[in-house]
């Protein structure tokens, strides 16, 4: 465990989460025909990020120092997933939430751990479909599920 990196990362994620929550307040509170407004999801993500970053900071402070062995950071995987996240956000409206999220998660899982294709496909499909069903069906929100060119 790299305590210094974890502390700095938790501060960055805390600020990012606060930014998500702050900017979600600028989104209109409700959408036409929807009981859940478009501001709920970014606010919830921001809140989750804030809570998790506080937990990470606490764990980094609480952790006992280990031997000072240099840990090699894996920049290649980080930048691959970062680029995939950028492409995911850029093409979200074109390919829709379900397909975009499925492809992003599948790529991220395979980048982190090669192999285990069936497990990666199942988790990616269940997550993207599950979040869509919860948000659109149960909460009656609106989200671009599939692209318009597919129907």
C-alpha positions as CSV (number, residue, x, y, z in Angstrom):
1,X,0.0,0.0,0.0
2,X,1.4,3.4,-1.0
3,X,0.1,5.6,1.7
4,X,1.3,8.9,0.2
5,X,-0.3,8.1,-3.1
6,X,-3.6,7.1,-1.4
7,X,-3.8,10.3,0.6
8,X,-3.2,12.5,-2.5
9,X,-5.6,10.4,-4.6
10,X,-8.3,10.7,-1.9
11,X,-8.0,14.4,-1.8
12,X,-8.2,14.6,-5.6
13,X,-11.3,12.3,-5.6
14,X,-12.9,14.3,-2.8
15,X,-12.5,17.5,-4.8
16,X,-13.8,15.8,-7.9
17,X,-16.8,14.5,-6.0
18,X,-17.6,17.9,-4.6
19,X,-17.3,19.3,-8.1
20,X,-19.8,16.7,-9.4
21,X,-22.3,17.6,-6.6
22,X,-21.8,21.3,-7.1
23,X,-22.2,21.1,-10.9
24,X,-25.2,18.8,-10.7
25,X,-27.1,21.5,-8.8
26,X,-26.9,23.6,-12.0
27,X,-28.8,20.9,-14.0
28,X,-32.6,21.4,-14.0
29,X,-34.3,19.5,-11.1
30,X,-36.8,17.6,-13.3
31,X,-37.2,16.4,-16.8
32,X,-40.5,16.3,-18.8
33,X,-42.4,13.1,-18.0
34,X,-39.9,12.0,-15.3
35,X,-40.1,11.9,-11.6
36,X,-36.3,11.7,-11.3
37,X,-34.4,14.6,-12.7
38,X,-31.2,14.5,-14.6
39,X,-29.4,16.0,-11.6
40,X,-29.9,13.0,-9.4
41,X,-27.4,10.6,-11.0
42,X,-24.4,13.0,-11.1
43,X,-25.2,14.1,-7.5
44,X,-25.3,10.5,-6.4
45,X,-22.0,9.7,-8.1
46,X,-20.4,12.8,-6.5
47,X,-21.7,11.8,-3.1
48,X,-20.4,8.2,-3.5
49,X,-17.1,9.6,-4.6
50,X,-16.9,11.9,-1.6
51,X,-17.7,9.2,0.9
52,X,-15.3,6.7,-0.7
53,X,-12.5,9.3,-0.8
54,X,-13.0,10.1,2.9
55,X,-12.8,6.3,3.6
56,X,-9.6,6.0,1.6
57,X,-8.0,9.0,3.4
58,X,-8.9,7.4,6.7
59,X,-7.5,4.0,5.7
60,X,-4.3,5.6,4.4
61,X,-3.8,7.4,7.7
62,X,-4.6,4.3,9.8
63,X,-2.4,2.0,7.8
64,X,0.9,1.0,9.4
65,X,4.0,1.9,7.4
66,X,5.5,-1.0,5.6
67,X,9.0,-1.5,4.3
68,X,10.0,1.3,2.0
69,X,10.0,-0.7,-1.2
70,X,9.4,1.1,-4.4
71,X,6.1,0.1,-6.1
72,X,6.0,0.3,-9.9
73,X,3.0,2.3,-11.0
74,X,1.2,0.9,-14.0
75,X,0.7,3.9,-16.2
76,X,-0.1,2.0,-19.3
77,X,-3.2,0.4,-17.9
78,X,-4.2,3.7,-16.3
79,X,-4.0,5.7,-19.5
80,X,-5.8,2.9,-21.4
81,X,-8.8,3.0,-19.1
82,X,-8.6,6.8,-19.0
83,X,-8.8,7.0,-22.8
84,X,-11.6,4.4,-22.8
85,X,-13.5,6.6,-20.3
86,X,-13.0,9.6,-22.5
87,X,-14.3,7.7,-25.5
88,X,-17.2,6.4,-23.5
89,X,-18.3,9.9,-22.5
90,X,-17.8,11.2,-26.1
91,X,-19.8,8.5,-27.8
92,X,-22.5,8.0,-25.2
93,X,-25.3,9.6,-27.1
94,X,-24.3,7.9,-30.4
95,X,-24.2,4.4,-29.1
96,X,-26.5,4.6,-26.1
97,X,-26.0,3.9,-22.4
98,X,-26.4,0.1,-22.4
99,X,-24.0,-0.6,-25.3
100,X,-21.5,2.1,-24.3
101,X,-21.4,1.0,-20.6
102,X,-21.1,-2.6,-21.5
103,X,-18.2,-2.0,-23.9
104,X,-16.4,0.3,-21.4
105,X,-16.7,-2.1,-18.5
106,X,-15.7,-5.1,-20.7
107,X,-12.6,-3.2,-21.9
108,X,-11.7,-2.0,-18.3
109,X,-12.1,-5.5,-16.9
110,X,-10.0,-7.1,-19.6
111,X,-7.4,-4.3,-19.2
112,X,-7.1,-5.0,-15.5
113,X,-7.3,-8.8,-15.7
114,X,-6.8,-10.6,-19.0
115,X,-8.9,-13.7,-19.6
116,X,-12.1,-14.6,-17.7
117,X,-14.1,-13.4,-20.6
118,X,-17.4,-15.0,-19.4
119,X,-17.2,-13.4,-16.0
120,X,-16.3,-10.0,-17.6
121,X,-19.2,-10.2,-20.1
122,X,-21.7,-11.2,-17.4
123,X,-20.8,-8.5,-15.0
124,X,-20.7,-5.8,-17.7
125,X,-24.0,-6.9,-19.1
126,X,-25.7,-7.2,-15.7
127,X,-24.4,-3.9,-14.5
128,X,-25.3,-1.9,-17.6
129,X,-28.7,-3.5,-18.0
130,X,-29.4,-3.4,-14.2
131,X,-28.6,0.3,-13.8
132,X,-30.7,1.1,-16.9
133,X,-33.7,-0.8,-15.5
134,X,-33.4,0.7,-12.1
135,X,-33.1,4.3,-13.4
136,X,-35.6,4.1,-16.3
137,X,-38.2,1.6,-15.1
138,X,-38.2,1.8,-11.4
139,X,-37.3,5.5,-10.9
140,X,-39.0,6.6,-14.1
141,X,-36.0,8.6,-15.3
142,X,-35.0,9.1,-18.9
143,X,-31.7,7.8,-20.3
144,X,-30.7,6.9,-23.9
145,X,-30.8,3.1,-23.6
146,X,-30.0,2.1,-27.2
147,X,-29.0,4.3,-30.1
148,X,-31.7,5.5,-32.4
149,X,-30.0,4.0,-35.4
150,X,-30.5,0.5,-33.9
151,X,-34.3,0.6,-33.9
